[in-house]
Amino acid sequence: MGGAGRVVVVSGGGTGIGRAVAERFARQGDRVTVLGRRAEVLRAAAREIEGAHPVRAVAVDLSVPAEVERARDDLPAEVDVLVNNAGGRGGPAPAGGLKEVAEHWRRVFDSNVMPAVLLTEALLPRLARPGGRVVTVGSAAALRGGGAYGAAKAALLAWNHTLARQLGPRGATANVVVPGFVAGTDFSGGPADEAELAGRRARTLVGEVGEPADIAEAVAFLASPEARHITGEFLDSNGGAVLGR
């Protein structure tokens, strides 16, 4: 897949899937900027994964409009690829009254939907036309259920349809990668033990759990020039744990 030398922005790029995505683009010679809330984590990742060009790190809470506005001046003036990866489960559903339930749902929505929407809106005027790519990292929870988190990720699928329609006439695309369980991340609060890994493997058709690099390859494909005729799609990358529909 070609595309070396492009300008790539990756949110949630300090750890896990986001870091693997950023490393994948840096390795092929793209100019990468990683975003996230933890400045030290971002800077460490940027130093470790830089390729032909230094990887830039911009610390920002993408769920806060004012912070996105502030960070916009530190982001590239032109963007070829935007990868929306920032998000989080937001913890278990609370045992409490309606106030606690509402707070939990709003927190999960703010963590998963608003970063993608706000960052994309901020960078749309800078997205290459033609040839721009927006790739959002979703979750199988959007397709099989998963409380507030699944609902938030499902919202991203619906939003992506709107975005694809908006970008299509300008020669740009918008797609979603849908991972299942991904080992080697702290997304679930810590590393999975062997018993959990065995259970996760059994739920796939290929008998293997995903790795961050697997998701990075799926993102890289959708961001590639070769994928120019694919838009408005959800690409499952979960070993068959959830089948396409």
N, C-alpha and C positions, 0 to 999 in steps of 0.2 A: 504494500500500500504506500503510495506516494504522499507528498504533502510536506516534506521537510522544509524548514524555514518559515513556517506559518507562525502566527501569534495566537497563543492558546491561554485561556484563563480557566482555572480549575478551582471551584469553591470546595471547602472542606478538604484542602489539599495537603494537610500536615500529617495525616495518619491514614492507615487502612486503605480503603478503595481509592480515595482521592489522591493519596500519595502515589499509589501504584499507577494511576492514570497519568499524573504529572510526570512520573519517571518514564512512562512509556513514550510520551510526546517528547520529553527532553532527549531521550536516547536516539530518536530519529532526527534530531537537529532542530526541533521547533523552539521558539522563544516562549517560555512558560512563565506565567504568574500564578502563584498559589494564594488563596484567600482562606482565612479562618479566624477564629476568635483568640487563639493562643499564640502570641507573637513569638515566644521562644521556640515552641514546637515548630512553627512555620519556618523560622529561620534555620533551625537545625535540618529540617527536611530539605530546604532549598539548597543548602550547602552540600548535602549528601547525594542529591540526585541530579545536580547540574550536569549538562552534557556539553554540546558545542557552545552553548551560551549560558551565562549565569541565570539561575532561576530566581525571579523576584518574589518577595513575600510581602503581602499587605494584610495587616491585622485589622479585622472589621467584624462586627456583629451584623450579619446580613439580614436579620429579622427586624432591624431598626432603621426606618427610612432615613433619618438624619445621618446615621453612620454610613449608609450606602452613599448618600449625597457627598459626605466628606471624603470618602475613599475614592470617589470617581476620579478626582484629580490625580490620584496615584496609579490609576489603571491605564492600560495602553490606549492610545488615541485611535487605533484601528485594531479590530479583533477578527480573526478568521474562525476560531473555534471557541465556544463557550461550553464548559462542562459544569452543570449544576449538580453537585454532589453533597453539599452541606445538608445535614439533617440528624435526627436522633429519635430514639423511641420515647423519650420523655418519662421513663419509669412506668411501674405498674399502675393500673387504674386505682384511684384512691378509694378507701372505705370511709365514706362520709356523706354529707348532704349534697344538695344540688349545687351549692356554691363550690365545693371541692371538685365536683364532677366538671363543672363549667371551666374552672381554672385549669384542670388537667387537659381538657380538650383544646382550649385556647393555646396552652403552652405547646402541645404537640403540633397543632396547626401552624403556630408561629415558627416552630423549629424546622418544619419540613416544607411548607408551602411558600411562606413569605420570602425566604432566602432566594428560592428559584425565581419567583415572580419579580421581586424588587431588583435583583441583580440583572436579570434579563431585560427588564424595562430600562434600567440605567444604561445598558450597553447596546441596546438595539440600534441607536443612531450610529454606532461605531462598527456594527457587524458588516462584514464584507458582503457585497451584493454585486455580482452573483458569487456563489461559492461559500457563503457563510454556513456554519454548522452550529446548531444548539443541540446538545445531548444532555439529557437529564437522567440521573440515576434514581430509579424507582425502587419498588420492592414487590416480591410475590405476595406480600400481605395485602396489596391492593386488589388482588384477584381471588384470594381465598379467605379473606377476612382477617381481622387483627385489631379490633377495637379502634381507638382514636388514631393509632399509627396507620393501620390499614386504610382508614377513611381518608387520612391526609394524603397518603400516597396515591389513592384512587383519584383524589382531586387533581393531582399532577397529570394523570393520564388524560382527564377531560381538558385541562388547561393546554396540554400539548397539542390537542386537535385544533384548538383556536389559534395557537402560535403557528402551527404548520400552515394553516390557511392564510395567516397574515404574512408569513415569510415567502410562501411559494411563488407568488407573482414577481418577487424580487430575486429569484434564483437562489434562495437559501432554504435550508431544511431544518426540521425539528423532530427529534425522535427520543424515545425513552428506552433505556436498558433496564431489564427487570431481573435483578438477582434474587436468588433464594438465600439460604444460609451460606455465609462466607467465612471460612476459617481464617485465623490470623488477624482478626480485628478485635477491638474492645467494644464493639457495637452492643453486645449483649451484657456488658458489665464486666467482662473478663474472659480469659481464654477458656474454650470448651475442654472438658475432660474427655477421656477416651470413650466413656460410656455415652456421652452426648454425641460425640463425633460418629460413633457406630450407629446410633439412632438416626442421625441426619443422613448418613450415607444410605441407609436402608430406604429412605424416602425418595431417593433419586432413582432414575432409570439406569444411570451409568455407574452406580455404586461408588461415587466419589463426591465429596463436598467441594464447593467452589473455593478458589483462592482469589485474593485481590487481583492478581495478574490476569485471571480469566475475565474478570469484568473490564479490566483496562483494555484488553484486546477487543472486546465487543464495542466499547466506546470508540476505540481507534478506528474500527471499521466504519461505524456510522459517521465518523468525522472525516473519513477519507474522501478524496475526489471520486473514487470508484463507487461510492454510495450516493452519488448525486441524484439518482432517480428514486431514492427511498425517503419518504417523509410521512409524518403523522403516524408512525409505526411504534409498536412496543416489541422490542427484541428480548425474548426470554433467554436468560443465561443462568440457568439453575439446575442443569443436569436432568431435566424432566421432572423435577419435583412438582412443578405446575405446568400443565400442558397448554400449548397455544390454543387460542379460540378465535 
